[in-house]
Amino acid sequence: MNKEHTGDAAAAARHARYGRLPERIRFEEMTEGVEAGPSGGVRAAHDPEGSWKYYSCLALDLGL
């Protein structure tokens, strides 16, 4: 009987704290459409002299 009373008190405390779920958000409100402008090839350009900055090798990272 004590467990039921404790469970009811815990349930009442949860209900007091979390009362109800938040309002539902529509999918249209979660997304945003933005048109992508032409980048002029700036991001797509290959820079062979600067490519060493982005090179990653596990053996080098471990000092092998």
C-alpha positions, -999 to +999 in steps of 0.1 A: +000+000+000+029+023+007+043+018-028+010+028-044+009+059-023+045+068-033+037+061-069+007+084-068+028+111-051+055+107-078+029+108-105+014+139-091+048+155-088+056+147-124+022+160-136+028+192-116+062+197-132+055+185-167+017+190-169+013+186-206+033+183-238+044+214-257+023+226-286+029+207-318+050+225-344+040+222-380+066+209-406+063+242-425+074+261-395+105+239-390+119+244-424+132+275-443+137+277-480+165+299-492+176+303-528+213+295-534+230+321-554+259+314-578+292+313-560+312+322-591+332+290-587+350+303-556+343+273-535+347+247-562+381+260-573+410+237-567+441+252-550+470+228-553+493+249-532+468+252-504+456+216-505+483+204-480+463+223-452+435+198-455+455+166-459+450+141-431+469+109-426+463+086-396+499+074-397+512+110-396+488+119-368+501+089-348+537+099-355+545+067-373 
